[in-house]
Amino acid sequence: MADAFEVEVSALAGEINQQVARVREAFGELSALEHTARSADGMVSVTVGRHGQLRGVELNPRAYRSLSPTQLAEAIMRQANEATAAVSEQSRQLLNPLMPDGMPYEEVFGERATLDAFFPSPVEPAP
């Protein structure tokens, strides 16, 4: 009886260790995520990291001659938004397989995520 219990505990521990290794690997990949978006005309390139932080902006020297300041600002914003959306999608693809069954990625990491995704509803005492 004790041997069967030890075998079961050992198997569960092995599964947990595999899950932890997958999570560690995924989070290592997450920290390195970035995406560079380039405008079709090649005038603007913007690189963002995992959390949407700007890591780089490159402007073709011709951009100053061919784009007004407003157009240049719009082009930078457009590429920043495109790069941020791409990094968000990469994050979703990386983390989605790690989500518990029945818990959508968007509930935990989406724009409208709340603590409710992590905690169960309060238990009311029986009358």
Secondary structure, 3 states (H helix, E strand, C coil): CHHHHHHHHHHHHHHHHHHHHHHHHHHHHHHCCEEEEECCCCCEEEEEECCCCEEEEEECCCHHHHCCHHHHHHHHHHHHHHHHHHHHHHHHHHHHHHCCCCCCHHHHHCCCCCHHHCCCCCCCCCC
